[in-house]
């Protein structure tokens, strides 16, 4: 039942029905036209023979019409009424009193027809077709023919048309099946691949060979969608694993210190140290959870940006003032080249981006190094930061904004990072309709560039 409801079967059935109707209609019209032509030819032959017959019954001098028992016909005219064959033309002539005046030898049993208002008419009597004519003198002429051969020929024509139509229908159905298969084959491949993906095999793709038609475009779009889906699931899986790992560390630390404090007596200093470590681990876990919540809100597109006129130069100056002590602790030089960079944005979120990038630069720049911060406001409001740190390997650059991605995992963990800062920066900037880019070489430092539209996007 499921196979009978498939698109292929329904499409072939529809084409077959259409072909059947067209071929049936065409065949009937051809057969009907041929049949009408045959009957018309018989009717013309009857009219011709009637005219010859009635001229042969003209009486001679001194002879009455009803005394002519045989028509006077030429040899050629007699051939038109061959004797001895029931399938040939025949005639019967009646006098006014109803007696038979003359008849051909091959004439079938026939009674005097009833006279109608029409003196001459053509009628069908069983397998016979006859021309009936009543003269003004009361005589009746019947010229007829047995239609047996004609009916057999028409039946043969119908059979030939049926055979030809059936052959054309079968060829059409085979062609329709091939066309439907070429159309539905990719759809079946799509369904099979979708089922495999639904079962968990995200690596499956649709294989399609042939012209680059609408189905090819559909397959291309679906394969791209499946690739993005696989990448999204892969990122989600990696994200879950990384988040679990990041949360496990502070939780394990808290449990270890708490259990150690409960198992044995310790000095107040030891208790204070354990509690301090627990607080630090809890703060790290809190920061990680807040970062995850931020990203979740951006992913769900529910984070509301409080857009207002602001200036990246002003925001950058405020951030550097707050972080100068951290830079001074490593004797880092903060070089500022701040030109007006007005824009419409959420000042709190934009400061979060600037602060995150500045903190990263401070953490990764060696002591007595330099960090340069610039802003400008020409085509976009631009903020850039360049450090003299170790740089980032080229293979890591495309992944730098992914969650829990670290160019140097050991150093980031040592500085207390969560691996989510740059992902959050990217989400905030894109929520403003802007872009963030990175350029770096090993041992040459790193440069981040943030571009924000001058006006809020509609």
Buried (B, 14 or more C-beta within 10 A) or exposed (E): EEEEEBEBBEBBBEBBEEBBEBBBEEBEEBBEEBBEEBBEEBBEBBBBBBEBBBEBBEEEEEEEBBEBEEBEBEEEBBEBBBEEEEBBBBBBBBBBEEEBBBBBEBBBEBEBBEEEEEEEEBEEEEBBBBBBBBBEEBBBBBBBBBBEEBEEBBEEBBEEBBEEBEEBBEEBBEEBBEBBEEBBBBBEBBEEBBEBBEEEEBEBBBEBEEEEEEBBEBBEEBBEEBEEEBEEEEEEEBBEEBBEEBBEBBEEBBEBBEEEBEEEEBEEEBEEEBEEBBEBBBEBBEBBBEBBEBBEBBEEEEBEBEBEEBBBBBBBBBBBEEBBEEBEEEEBEBEEEBEEBBBBBBBEBBBBBBBBBBBBBBBBBEEEBBBBBBBBBEEBBBBBBBBBBBBBEEEBBEEBBBBBBBBBEEBBBEEEBBBBBBBBBBBBBEBBBBBBBBBBEEEEBBBBBBBBBEEBEE
